[in-house]
């Protein structure tokens, strides 16, 4: 199931963040989402948080001290969703 969720997240991120020059195959599950990896920024993090709430019923706040670990890679994001989703 984790592989399917990772693939779903790849598509959602590309569509929601308007990553026009990136295909799902370009996103490796263990690559960092921010900085040197996919190159996302803090605005993207906010958009992902809204996406997670809408799509999976997960609420993440800026004050959550787990954010760095949650958003470290696609795999860590998928693991967090699997453990916490309500939808």
PyMOL Python script that loads the backbone (N, CA, C, O; Angstrom):
from pymol import cmd

cmd.read_pdbstr("""\
ATOM      1  N   UNK A   1       0.812  -1.196   0.000  1.00  0.00           N
ATOM      2  CA  UNK A   1       0.000   0.000   0.000  1.00  0.00           C
ATOM      3  C   UNK A   1       0.859   1.264   0.000  1.00  0.00           C
ATOM      4  O   UNK A   1       0.496   2.263  -0.622  1.00  0.00           O
ATOM      5  N   UNK A   2       1.992   1.222   0.693  1.00  0.00           N
ATOM      6  CA  UNK A   2       2.842   2.412   0.766  1.00  0.00           C
ATOM      7  C   UNK A   2       3.288   2.848  -0.618  1.00  0.00           C
ATOM      8  O   UNK A   2       3.334   4.045  -0.900  1.00  0.00           O
ATOM      9  N   UNK A   3       3.620   1.894  -1.496  1.00  0.00           N
ATOM     10  CA  UNK A   3       4.031   2.233  -2.854  1.00  0.00           C
ATOM     11  C   UNK A   3       2.930   2.930  -3.614  1.00  0.00           C
ATOM     12  O   UNK A   3       3.183   3.885  -4.349  1.00  0.00           O
ATOM     13  N   UNK A   4       1.713   2.460  -3.443  1.00  0.00           N
ATOM     14  CA  UNK A   4       0.571   3.082  -4.105  1.00  0.00           C
ATOM     15  C   UNK A   4       0.360   4.494  -3.589  1.00  0.00           C
ATOM     16  O   UNK A   4       0.090   5.403  -4.374  1.00  0.00           O
ATOM     17  N   UNK A   5       0.479   4.693  -2.288  1.00  0.00           N
ATOM     18  CA  UNK A   5       0.321   6.016  -1.697  1.00  0.00           C
ATOM     19  C   UNK A   5       1.426   6.952  -2.173  1.00  0.00           C
ATOM     20  O   UNK A   5       1.166   8.124  -2.443  1.00  0.00           O
ATOM     21  N   UNK A   6       2.638   6.458  -2.276  1.00  0.00           N
ATOM     22  CA  UNK A   6       3.750   7.272  -2.782  1.00  0.00           C
ATOM     23  C   UNK A   6       3.453   7.719  -4.207  1.00  0.00           C
ATOM     24  O   UNK A   6       3.658   8.885  -4.544  1.00  0.00           O
ATOM     25  N   UNK A   7       2.973   6.808  -5.046  1.00  0.00           N
ATOM     26  CA  UNK A   7       2.627   7.164  -6.422  1.00  0.00           C
ATOM     27  C   UNK A   7       1.495   8.194  -6.461  1.00  0.00           C
ATOM     28  O   UNK A   7       1.522   9.131  -7.260  1.00  0.00           O
ATOM     29  N   UNK A   8       0.511   8.009  -5.597  1.00  0.00           N
ATOM     30  CA  UNK A   8      -0.601   8.959  -5.508  1.00  0.00           C
ATOM     31  C   UNK A   8      -0.087  10.337  -5.091  1.00  0.00           C
ATOM     32  O   UNK A   8      -0.509  11.355  -5.640  1.00  0.00           O
ATOM     33  N   UNK A   9       0.819  10.364  -4.125  1.00  0.00           N
ATOM     34  CA  UNK A   9       1.381  11.632  -3.661  1.00  0.00           C
ATOM     35  C   UNK A   9       2.192  12.329  -4.744  1.00  0.00           C
ATOM     36  O   UNK A   9       2.142  13.552  -4.872  1.00  0.00           O
ATOM     37  N   UNK A  10       2.930  11.561  -5.514  1.00  0.00           N
ATOM     38  CA  UNK A  10       3.699  12.154  -6.620  1.00  0.00           C
ATOM     39  C   UNK A  10       2.768  12.929  -7.542  1.00  0.00           C
ATOM     40  O   UNK A  10       3.033  14.084  -7.877  1.00  0.00           O
ATOM     41  N   UNK A  11       1.691  12.296  -7.945  1.00  0.00           N
ATOM     42  CA  UNK A  11       0.732  12.922  -8.858  1.00  0.00           C
ATOM     43  C   UNK A  11       0.074  14.135  -8.203  1.00  0.00           C
ATOM     44  O   UNK A  11      -0.051  15.186  -8.831  1.00  0.00           O
ATOM     45  N   UNK A  12      -0.345  13.995  -6.950  1.00  0.00           N
ATOM     46  CA  UNK A  12      -0.985  15.107  -6.251  1.00  0.00           C
ATOM     47  C   UNK A  12      -0.048  16.298  -6.115  1.00  0.00           C
ATOM     48  O   UNK A  12      -0.464  17.436  -6.334  1.00  0.00           O
ATOM     49  N   UNK A  13       1.207  16.057  -5.760  1.00  0.00           N
ATOM     50  CA  UNK A  13       2.159  17.156  -5.603  1.00  0.00           C
ATOM     51  C   UNK A  13       2.391  17.876  -6.924  1.00  0.00           C
ATOM     52  O   UNK A  13       2.429  19.106  -6.967  1.00  0.00           O
ATOM     53  N   UNK A  14       2.544  17.125  -7.986  1.00  0.00           N
ATOM     54  CA  UNK A  14       2.768  17.739  -9.300  1.00  0.00           C
ATOM     55  C   UNK A  14       1.571  18.588  -9.701  1.00  0.00           C
ATOM     56  O   UNK A  14       1.732  19.703 -10.197  1.00  0.00           O
ATOM     57  N   UNK A  15       0.365  18.054  -9.485  1.00  0.00           N
ATOM     58  CA  UNK A  15      -0.843  18.791  -9.872  1.00  0.00           C
ATOM     59  C   UNK A  15      -1.087  19.991  -8.962  1.00  0.00           C
ATOM     60  O   UNK A  15      -1.343  21.091  -9.449  1.00  0.00           O
ATOM     61  N   UNK A  16      -1.012  19.795  -7.656  1.00  0.00           N
ATOM     62  CA  UNK A  16      -1.349  20.849  -6.705  1.00  0.00           C
ATOM     63  C   UNK A  16      -0.311  21.961  -6.652  1.00  0.00           C
ATOM     64  O   UNK A  16      -0.661  23.127  -6.469  1.00  0.00           O
ATOM     65  N   UNK A  17       0.958  21.613  -6.810  1.00  0.00           N
ATOM     66  CA  UNK A  17       2.025  22.611  -6.730  1.00  0.00           C
ATOM     67  C   UNK A  17       2.430  23.139  -8.099  1.00  0.00           C
ATOM     68  O   UNK A  17       3.358  23.938  -8.219  1.00  0.00           O
ATOM     69  N   UNK A  18       1.721  22.682  -9.132  1.00  0.00           N
ATOM     70  CA  UNK A  18       1.975  23.122 -10.509  1.00  0.00           C
ATOM     71  C   UNK A  18       3.429  22.929 -10.921  1.00  0.00           C
ATOM     72  O   UNK A  18       4.061  23.834 -11.465  1.00  0.00           O
ATOM     73  N   UNK A  19       3.949  21.734 -10.652  1.00  0.00           N
ATOM     74  CA  UNK A  19       5.329  21.394 -11.005  1.00  0.00           C
ATOM     75  C   UNK A  19       5.358  20.920 -12.457  1.00  0.00           C
ATOM     76  O   UNK A  19       5.427  19.722 -12.731  1.00  0.00           O
ATOM     77  N   UNK A  20       5.304  21.860 -13.364  1.00  0.00           N
ATOM     78  CA  UNK A  20       5.114  21.566 -14.785  1.00  0.00           C
ATOM     79  C   UNK A  20       6.258  20.801 -15.437  1.00  0.00           C
ATOM     80  O   UNK A  20       6.023  20.016 -16.355  1.00  0.00           O
ATOM     81  N   UNK A  21       7.468  21.010 -14.990  1.00  0.00           N
ATOM     82  CA  UNK A  21       8.623  20.385 -15.639  1.00  0.00           C
ATOM     83  C   UNK A  21       9.047  19.079 -14.965  1.00  0.00           C
ATOM     84  O   UNK A  21      10.132  18.563 -15.233  1.00  0.00           O
ATOM     85  N   UNK A  22       8.192  18.550 -14.094  1.00  0.00           N
ATOM     86  CA  UNK A  22       8.529  17.341 -13.345  1.00  0.00           C
ATOM     87  C   UNK A  22       7.488  16.264 -13.617  1.00  0.00           C
ATOM     88  O   UNK A  22       6.286  16.528 -13.617  1.00  0.00           O
ATOM     89  N   UNK A  23       7.970  15.044 -13.850  1.00  0.00           N
ATOM     90  CA  UNK A  23       7.064  13.909 -14.008  1.00  0.00           C
ATOM     91  C   UNK A  23       7.153  13.051 -12.745  1.00  0.00           C
ATOM     92  O   UNK A  23       8.117  13.171 -11.988  1.00  0.00           O
ATOM     93  N   UNK A  24       6.164  12.189 -12.508  1.00  0.00           N
ATOM     94  CA  UNK A  24       6.227  11.321 -11.326  1.00  0.00           C
ATOM     95  C   UNK A  24       7.520  10.506 -11.259  1.00  0.00           C
ATOM     96  O   UNK A  24       8.032  10.258 -10.168  1.00  0.00           O
ATOM     97  N   UNK A  25       8.049  10.092 -12.393  1.00  0.00           N
ATOM     98  CA  UNK A  25       9.290   9.313 -12.410  1.00  0.00           C
ATOM     99  C   UNK A  25      10.507  10.124 -11.958  1.00  0.00           C
ATOM    100  O   UNK A  25      11.522   9.550 -11.563  1.00  0.00           O
ATOM    101  N   UNK A  26      10.408  11.460 -12.014  1.00  0.00           N
ATOM    102  CA  UNK A  26      11.510  12.327 -11.589  1.00  0.00           C
ATOM    103  C   UNK A  26      11.621  12.424 -10.073  1.00  0.00           C
ATOM    104  O   UNK A  26      12.657  12.834  -9.549  1.00  0.00           O
ATOM    105  N   UNK A  27      10.552  12.047  -9.364  1.00  0.00           N
ATOM    106  CA  UNK A  27      10.530  12.180  -7.909  1.00  0.00           C
ATOM    107  C   UNK A  27      10.864  10.835  -7.286  1.00  0.00           C
ATOM    108  O   UNK A  27      10.091   9.881  -7.382  1.00  0.00           O
ATOM    109  N   UNK A  28      12.018  10.773  -6.649  1.00  0.00           N
ATOM    110  CA  UNK A  28      12.436   9.544  -5.978  1.00  0.00           C
ATOM    111  C   UNK A  28      11.905   9.552  -4.547  1.00  0.00           C
ATOM    112  O   UNK A  28      11.995  10.575  -3.867  1.00  0.00           O
ATOM    113  N   UNK A  29      11.353   8.433  -4.077  1.00  0.00           N
ATOM    114  CA  UNK A  29      10.688   8.392  -2.766  1.00  0.00           C
ATOM    115  C   UNK A  29      11.546   8.803  -1.577  1.00  0.00           C
ATOM    116  O   UNK A  29      11.007   9.286  -0.581  1.00  0.00           O
ATOM    117  N   UNK A  30      12.857   8.629  -1.647  1.00  0.00           N
ATOM    118  CA  UNK A  30      13.714   8.974  -0.514  1.00  0.00           C
ATOM    119  C   UNK A  30      14.442  10.306  -0.680  1.00  0.00           C
ATOM    120  O   UNK A  30      15.165  10.725   0.224  1.00  0.00           O
ATOM    121  N   UNK A  31      14.264  10.977  -1.812  1.00  0.00           N
ATOM    122  CA  UNK A  31      14.903  12.280  -2.013  1.00  0.00           C
ATOM    123  C   UNK A  31      14.229  13.340  -1.141  1.00  0.00           C
ATOM    124  O   UNK A  31      13.023  13.265  -0.904  1.00  0.00           O
ATOM    125  N   UNK A  32      14.987  14.318  -0.664  1.00  0.00           N
ATOM    126  CA  UNK A  32      14.389  15.400   0.131  1.00  0.00           C
ATOM    127  C   UNK A  32      13.358  16.166  -0.695  1.00  0.00           C
ATOM    128  O   UNK A  32      13.545  16.379  -1.893  1.00  0.00           O
ATOM    129  N   UNK A  33      12.271  16.575  -0.045  1.00  0.00           N
ATOM    130  CA  UNK A  33      11.259  17.379  -0.743  1.00  0.00           C
ATOM    131  C   UNK A  33      11.695  18.837  -0.842  1.00  0.00           C
ATOM    132  O   UNK A  33      11.323  19.537  -1.784  1.00  0.00           O
ATOM    133  N   UNK A  34      12.485  19.297   0.130  1.00  0.00           N
ATOM    134  CA  UNK A  34      12.884  20.701   0.197  1.00  0.00           C
ATOM    135  C   UNK A  34      14.382  20.834  -0.040  1.00  0.00           C
ATOM    136  O   UNK A  34      15.126  19.861   0.081  1.00  0.00           O
ATOM    137  N   UNK A  35      14.818  22.043  -0.377  1.00  0.00           N
ATOM    138  CA  UNK A  35      16.243  22.296  -0.578  1.00  0.00           C
ATOM    139  C   UNK A  35      16.783  21.595  -1.808  1.00  0.00           C
ATOM    140  O   UNK A  35      16.249  21.752  -2.906  1.00  0.00           O
ATOM    141  N   UNK A  36      17.835  20.826  -1.626  1.00  0.00           N
ATOM    142  CA  UNK A  36      18.545  20.185  -2.733  1.00  0.00           C
ATOM    143  C   UNK A  36      17.726  19.124  -3.473  1.00  0.00           C
ATOM    144  O   UNK A  36      18.028  18.807  -4.624  1.00  0.00           O
ATOM    145  N   UNK A  37      16.720  18.585  -2.843  1.00  0.00           N
ATOM    146  CA  UNK A  37      15.920  17.529  -3.472  1.00  0.00           C
ATOM    147  C   UNK A  37      14.973  18.090  -4.521  1.00  0.00           C
ATOM    148  O   UNK A  37      15.396  18.557  -5.578  1.00  0.00           O
ATOM    149  N   UNK A  38      13.694  18.035  -4.212  1.00  0.00           N
ATOM    150  CA  UNK A  38      12.665  18.507  -5.143  1.00  0.00           C
ATOM    151  C   UNK A  38      12.655  20.027  -5.236  1.00  0.00           C
ATOM    152  O   UNK A  38      12.127  20.593  -6.193  1.00  0.00           O
ATOM    153  N   UNK A  39      13.239  20.684  -4.242  1.00  0.00           N
ATOM    154  CA  UNK A  39      13.371  22.143  -4.289  1.00  0.00           C
ATOM    155  C   UNK A  39      12.143  22.906  -3.836  1.00  0.00           C
ATOM    156  O   UNK A  39      11.971  24.067  -4.209  1.00  0.00           O
ATOM    157  N   UNK A  40      11.290  22.286  -3.044  1.00  0.00           N
ATOM    158  CA  UNK A  40      10.105  22.970  -2.558  1.00  0.00           C
ATOM    159  C   UNK A  40      10.499  23.993  -1.500  1.00  0.00           C
ATOM    160  O   UNK A  40      11.595  23.932  -0.943  1.00  0.00           O
ATOM    161  N   UNK A  41       9.580  24.949  -1.224  1.00  0.00           N
ATOM    162  CA  UNK A  41       9.848  25.983  -0.232  1.00  0.00           C
ATOM    163  C   UNK A  41       8.731  26.028   0.802  1.00  0.00           C
ATOM    164  O   UNK A  41       7.844  25.175   0.793  1.00  0.00           O
ATOM    165  N   UNK A  42       8.766  27.016   1.692  1.00  0.00           N
ATOM    166  CA  UNK A  42       7.805  27.086   2.797  1.00  0.00           C
ATOM    167  C   UNK A  42       6.374  27.301   2.308  1.00  0.00           C
ATOM    168  O   UNK A  42       5.436  26.813   2.939  1.00  0.00           O
ATOM    169  N   UNK A  43       6.188  28.011   1.213  1.00  0.00           N
ATOM    170  CA  UNK A  43       4.850  28.191   0.650  1.00  0.00           C
ATOM    171  C   UNK A  43       4.325  26.842   0.170  1.00  0.00           C
ATOM    172  O   UNK A  43       3.151  26.524   0.361  1.00  0.00           O
ATOM    173  N   UNK A  44       5.190  26.055  -0.450  1.00  0.00           N
ATOM    174  CA  UNK A  44       4.800  24.710  -0.879  1.00  0.00           C
ATOM    175  C   UNK A  44       4.397  23.852   0.316  1.00  0.00           C
ATOM    176  O   UNK A  44       3.461  23.057   0.223  1.00  0.00           O
ATOM    177  N   UNK A  45       5.100  24.008   1.436  1.00  0.00           N
ATOM    178  CA  UNK A  45       4.775  23.241   2.642  1.00  0.00           C
ATOM    179  C   UNK A  45       3.361  23.574   3.112  1.00  0.00           C
ATOM    180  O   UNK A  45       2.614  22.682   3.515  1.00  0.00           O
ATOM    181  N   UNK A  46       2.998  24.837   3.064  1.00  0.00           N
ATOM    182  CA  UNK A  46       1.636  25.240   3.433  1.00  0.00           C
ATOM    183  C   UNK A  46       0.618  24.618   2.492  1.00  0.00           C
ATOM    184  O   UNK A  46      -0.422  24.132   2.935  1.00  0.00           O
ATOM    185  N   UNK A  47       0.906  24.630   1.218  1.00  0.00           N
ATOM    186  CA  UNK A  47      -0.005  24.039   0.241  1.00  0.00           C
ATOM    187  C   UNK A  47      -0.141  22.529   0.448  1.00  0.00           C
ATOM    188  O   UNK A  47      -1.229  21.974   0.291  1.00  0.00           O
ATOM    189  N   UNK A  48       0.958  21.869   0.798  1.00  0.00           N
ATOM    190  CA  UNK A  48       0.908  20.430   1.074  1.00  0.00           C
ATOM    191  C   UNK A  48       0.060  20.174   2.313  1.00  0.00           C
ATOM    192  O   UNK A  48      -0.715  19.217   2.344  1.00  0.00           O
ATOM    193  N   UNK A  49       0.195  21.014   3.333  1.00  0.00           N
ATOM    194  CA  UNK A  49      -0.601  20.856   4.558  1.00  0.00           C
ATOM    195  C   UNK A  49      -2.094  20.968   4.249  1.00  0.00           C
ATOM    196  O   UNK A  49      -2.895  20.194   4.774  1.00  0.00           O
ATOM    197  N   UNK A  50      -2.469  21.918   3.407  1.00  0.00           N
ATOM    198  CA  UNK A  50      -3.874  22.064   2.998  1.00  0.00           C
ATOM    199  C   UNK A  50      -4.315  20.832   2.212  1.00  0.00           C
ATOM    200  O   UNK A  50      -5.420  20.328   2.413  1.00  0.00           O
ATOM    201  N   UNK A  51      -3.467  20.355   1.331  1.00  0.00           N
ATOM    202  CA  UNK A  51      -3.749  19.152   0.543  1.00  0.00           C
ATOM    203  C   UNK A  51      -3.969  17.938   1.448  1.00  0.00           C
ATOM    204  O   UNK A  51      -4.896  17.158   1.228  1.00  0.00           O
ATOM    205  N   UNK A  52      -3.125  17.779   2.456  1.00  0.00           N
ATOM    206  CA  UNK A  52      -3.242  16.639   3.369  1.00  0.00           C
ATOM    207  C   UNK A  52      -4.547  16.697   4.146  1.00  0.00           C
ATOM    208  O   UNK A  52      -5.171  15.666   4.394  1.00  0.00           O
ATOM    209  N   UNK A  53      -4.961  17.893   4.528  1.00  0.00           N
ATOM    210  CA  UNK A  53      -6.228  18.056   5.235  1.00  0.00           C
ATOM    211  C   UNK A  53      -7.392  17.695   4.317  1.00  0.00           C
ATOM    212  O   UNK A  53      -8.275  16.925   4.696  1.00  0.00           O
ATOM    213  N   UNK A  54      -7.387  18.246   3.132  1.00  0.00           N
ATOM    214  CA  UNK A  54      -8.481  18.027   2.177  1.00  0.00           C
ATOM    215  C   UNK A  54      -8.548  16.569   1.701  1.00  0.00           C
ATOM    216  O   UNK A  54      -9.630  15.985   1.638  1.00  0.00           O
ATOM    217  N   UNK A  55      -7.422  16.001   1.375  1.00  0.00           N
ATOM    218  CA  UNK A  55      -7.375  14.673   0.760  1.00  0.00           C
ATOM    219  C   UNK A  55      -7.445  13.530   1.767  1.00  0.00           C
ATOM    220  O   UNK A  55      -8.068  12.502   1.504  1.00  0.00           O
ATOM    221  N   UNK A  56      -6.802  13.714   2.922  1.00  0.00           N
ATOM    222  CA  UNK A  56      -6.644  12.605   3.870  1.00  0.00           C
ATOM    223  C   UNK A  56      -7.179  12.886   5.272  1.00  0.00           C
ATOM    224  O   UNK A  56      -7.126  12.012   6.137  1.00  0.00           O
ATOM    225  N   UNK A  57      -7.698  14.101   5.509  1.00  0.00           N
ATOM    226  CA  UNK A  57      -8.223  14.445   6.823  1.00  0.00           C
ATOM    227  C   UNK A  57      -7.158  14.630   7.879  1.00  0.00           C
ATOM    228  O   UNK A  57      -7.423  14.440   9.066  1.00  0.00           O
ATOM    229  N   UNK A  58      -5.958  14.997   7.467  1.00  0.00           N
ATOM    230  CA  UNK A  58      -4.834  15.170   8.392  1.00  0.00           C
ATOM    231  C   UNK A  58      -4.582  16.661   8.611  1.00  0.00           C
ATOM    232  O   UNK A  58      -4.435  17.427   7.658  1.00  0.00           O
ATOM    233  N   UNK A  59      -4.535  17.054   9.872  1.00  0.00           N
ATOM    234  CA  UNK A  59      -4.245  18.448  10.217  1.00  0.00           C
ATOM    235  C   UNK A  59      -2.791  18.551  10.686  1.00  0.00           C
ATOM    236  O   UNK A  59      -2.375  17.858  11.615  1.00  0.00           O
ATOM    237  N   UNK A  60      -2.040  19.415  10.037  1.00  0.00           N
ATOM    238  CA  UNK A  60      -0.657  19.679  10.428  1.00  0.00           C
ATOM    239  C   UNK A  60      -0.522  21.182  10.627  1.00  0.00           C
ATOM    240  O   UNK A  60      -0.939  21.966   9.774  1.00  0.00           O
ATOM    241  N   UNK A  61       0.053  21.579  11.742  1.00  0.00           N
ATOM    242  CA  UNK A  61       0.242  23.002  12.003  1.00  0.00           C
ATOM    243  C   UNK A  61       1.728  23.348  11.881  1.00  0.00           C
ATOM    244  O   UNK A  61       2.597  22.479  11.940  1.00  0.00           O
ATOM    245  N   UNK A  62       1.984  24.624  11.712  1.00  0.00           N
ATOM    246  CA  UNK A  62       3.369  25.091  11.599  1.00  0.00           C
ATOM    247  C   UNK A  62       4.137  24.852  12.887  1.00  0.00           C
ATOM    248  O   UNK A  62       5.362  24.735  12.864  1.00  0.00           O
ATOM    249  N   UNK A  63       3.437  24.777  14.006  1.00  0.00           N
ATOM    250  CA  UNK A  63       4.084  24.594  15.302  1.00  0.00           C
ATOM    251  C   UNK A  63       4.432  23.140  15.605  1.00  0.00           C
ATOM    252  O   UNK A  63       5.103  22.866  16.600  1.00  0.00           O
ATOM    253  N   UNK A  64       3.994  22.213  14.776  1.00  0.00           N
ATOM    254  CA  UNK A  64       4.245  20.787  15.023  1.00  0.00           C
ATOM    255  C   UNK A  64       5.741  20.518  14.916  1.00  0.00           C
ATOM    256  O   UNK A  64       6.344  20.745  13.867  1.00  0.00           O
ATOM    257  N   UNK A  65       6.337  20.037  16.000  1.00  0.00           N
ATOM    258  CA  UNK A  65       7.787  19.823  16.007  1.00  0.00           C
ATOM    259  C   UNK A  65       8.213  18.608  15.184  1.00  0.00           C
ATOM    260  O   UNK A  65       9.409  18.347  15.053  1.00  0.00           O
ATOM    261  N   UNK A  66       7.270  17.870  14.634  1.00  0.00           N
ATOM    262  CA  UNK A  66       7.583  16.719  13.779  1.00  0.00           C
ATOM    263  C   UNK A  66       7.664  17.091  12.301  1.00  0.00           C
ATOM    264  O   UNK A  66       7.985  16.238  11.473  1.00  0.00           O
ATOM    265  N   UNK A  67       7.381  18.332  11.958  1.00  0.00           N
ATOM    266  CA  UNK A  67       7.279  18.728  10.546  1.00  0.00           C
ATOM    267  C   UNK A  67       8.514  18.387   9.720  1.00  0.00           C
ATOM    268  O   UNK A  67       8.390  17.916   8.590  1.00  0.00           O
ATOM    269  N   UNK A  68       9.682  18.616  10.263  1.00  0.00           N
ATOM    270  CA  UNK A  68      10.900  18.331   9.501  1.00  0.00           C
ATOM    271  C   UNK A  68      10.978  16.845   9.153  1.00  0.00           C
ATOM    272  O   UNK A  68      11.359  16.492   8.037  1.00  0.00           O
ATOM    273  N   UNK A  69      10.627  15.985  10.086  1.00  0.00           N
ATOM    274  CA  UNK A  69      10.641  14.546   9.828  1.00  0.00           C
ATOM    275  C   UNK A  69       9.510  14.138   8.890  1.00  0.00           C
ATOM    276  O   UNK A  69       9.707  13.305   8.005  1.00  0.00           O
ATOM    277  N   UNK A  70       8.326  14.720   9.079  1.00  0.00           N
ATOM    278  CA  UNK A  70       7.167  14.379   8.242  1.00  0.00           C
ATOM    279  C   UNK A  70       7.453  14.730   6.787  1.00  0.00           C
ATOM    280  O   UNK A  70       7.181  13.934   5.887  1.00  0.00           O
ATOM    281  N   UNK A  71       7.997  15.913   6.557  1.00  0.00           N
ATOM    282  CA  UNK A  71       8.218  16.418   5.207  1.00  0.00           C
ATOM    283  C   UNK A  71       9.617  16.120   4.668  1.00  0.00           C
ATOM    284  O   UNK A  71      10.023  16.711   3.668  1.00  0.00           O
ATOM    285  N   UNK A  72      10.350  15.227   5.299  1.00  0.00           N
ATOM    286  CA  UNK A  72      11.721  14.935   4.873  1.00  0.00           C
ATOM    287  C   UNK A  72      11.776  14.351   3.469  1.00  0.00           C
ATOM    288  O   UNK A  72      12.646  14.724   2.681  1.00  0.00           O
ATOM    289  N   UNK A  73      10.870  13.448   3.144  1.00  0.00           N
ATOM    290  CA  UNK A  73      10.858  12.803   1.826  1.00  0.00           C
ATOM    291  C   UNK A  73       9.438  12.333   1.526  1.00  0.00           C
ATOM    292  O   UNK A  73       8.551  12.415   2.376  1.00  0.00           O
ATOM    293  N   UNK A  74       9.242  11.853   0.337  1.00  0.00           N
ATOM    294  CA  UNK A  74       7.938  11.303  -0.041  1.00  0.00           C
ATOM    295  C   UNK A  74       7.611  10.076   0.802  1.00  0.00           C
ATOM    296  O   UNK A  74       6.464   9.890   1.207  1.00  0.00           O
ATOM    297  N   UNK A  75       8.604   9.245   1.066  1.00  0.00           N
ATOM    298  CA  UNK A  75       8.376   8.056   1.897  1.00  0.00           C
ATOM    299  C   UNK A  75       7.952   8.441   3.311  1.00  0.00           C
ATOM    300  O   UNK A  75       7.027   7.840   3.857  1.00  0.00           O
ATOM    301  N   UNK A  76       8.610   9.430   3.914  1.00  0.00           N
ATOM    302  CA  UNK A  76       8.241   9.825   5.279  1.00  0.00           C
ATOM    303  C   UNK A  76       6.850  10.447   5.304  1.00  0.00           C
ATOM    304  O   UNK A  76       6.097  10.248   6.258  1.00  0.00           O
ATOM    305  N   UNK A  77       6.507  11.193   4.269  1.00  0.00           N
ATOM    306  CA  UNK A  77       5.172  11.779   4.165  1.00  0.00           C
ATOM    307  C   UNK A  77       4.116  10.677   4.028  1.00  0.00           C
ATOM    308  O   UNK A  77       3.068  10.737   4.671  1.00  0.00           O
ATOM    309  N   UNK A  78       4.391   9.684   3.198  1.00  0.00           N
ATOM    310  CA  UNK A  78       3.460   8.564   3.009  1.00  0.00           C
ATOM    311  C   UNK A  78       3.285   7.765   4.306  1.00  0.00           C
ATOM    312  O   UNK A  78       2.174   7.346   4.632  1.00  0.00           O
ATOM    313  N   UNK A  79       4.369   7.556   5.034  1.00  0.00           N
ATOM    314  CA  UNK A  79       4.282   6.835   6.311  1.00  0.00           C
ATOM    315  C   UNK A  79       3.414   7.598   7.302  1.00  0.00           C
ATOM    316  O   UNK A  79       2.595   7.004   8.003  1.00  0.00           O
ATOM    317  N   UNK A  80       3.593   8.913   7.358  1.00  0.00           N
ATOM    318  CA  UNK A  80       2.800   9.740   8.262  1.00  0.00           C
ATOM    319  C   UNK A  80       1.325   9.686   7.876  1.00  0.00           C
ATOM    320  O   UNK A  80       0.461   9.555   8.743  1.00  0.00           O
ATOM    321  N   UNK A  81       1.034   9.785   6.594  1.00  0.00           N
ATOM    322  CA  UNK A  81      -0.355   9.719   6.131  1.00  0.00           C
ATOM    323  C   UNK A  81      -0.966   8.370   6.471  1.00  0.00           C
ATOM    324  O   UNK A  81      -2.084   8.311   6.984  1.00  0.00           O
ATOM    325  N   UNK A  82      -0.254   7.292   6.195  1.00  0.00           N
ATOM    326  CA  UNK A  82      -0.764   5.948   6.489  1.00  0.00           C
ATOM    327  C   UNK A  82      -1.120   5.781   7.962  1.00  0.00           C
ATOM    328  O   UNK A  82      -2.102   5.119   8.295  1.00  0.00           O
ATOM    329  N   UNK A  83      -0.325   6.377   8.836  1.00  0.00           N
ATOM    330  CA  UNK A  83      -0.537   6.222  10.268  1.00  0.00           C
ATOM    331  C   UNK A  83      -1.606   7.161  10.823  1.00  0.00           C
ATOM    332  O   UNK A  83      -2.151   6.907  11.897  1.00  0.00           O
ATOM    333  N   UNK A  84      -1.914   8.248  10.102  1.00  0.00           N
ATOM    334  CA  UNK A  84      -2.778   9.286  10.672  1.00  0.00           C
ATOM    335  C   UNK A  84      -4.008   9.659   9.852  1.00  0.00           C
ATOM    336  O   UNK A  84      -4.791  10.503  10.290  1.00  0.00           O
ATOM    337  N   UNK A  85      -4.200   9.073   8.705  1.00  0.00           N
ATOM    338  CA  UNK A  85      -5.307   9.499   7.841  1.00  0.00           C
ATOM    339  C   UNK A  85      -6.649   9.149   8.453  1.00  0.00           C
ATOM    340  O   UNK A  85      -6.806   8.133   9.130  1.00  0.00           O
ATOM    341  N   UNK A  86      -7.623  10.033   8.193  1.00  0.00           N
ATOM    342  CA  UNK A  86      -8.989   9.785   8.632  1.00  0.00           C
ATOM    343  C   UNK A  86      -9.920   9.600   7.443  1.00  0.00           C
ATOM    344  O   UNK A  86     -11.095   9.276   7.614  1.00  0.00           O
ATOM    345  N   UNK A  87      -9.400   9.806   6.244  1.00  0.00           N
ATOM    346  CA  UNK A  87     -10.180   9.618   5.009  1.00  0.00           C
ATOM    347  C   UNK A  87      -9.495   8.591   4.140  1.00  0.00           C
ATOM    348  O   UNK A  87      -9.980   8.280   3.052  1.00  0.00           O
TER     349      UNK A  87
END
""", "prot")
cmd.dss("prot")
cmd.show_as("cartoon", "prot")
cmd.util.cbc("prot")
cmd.orient("prot")
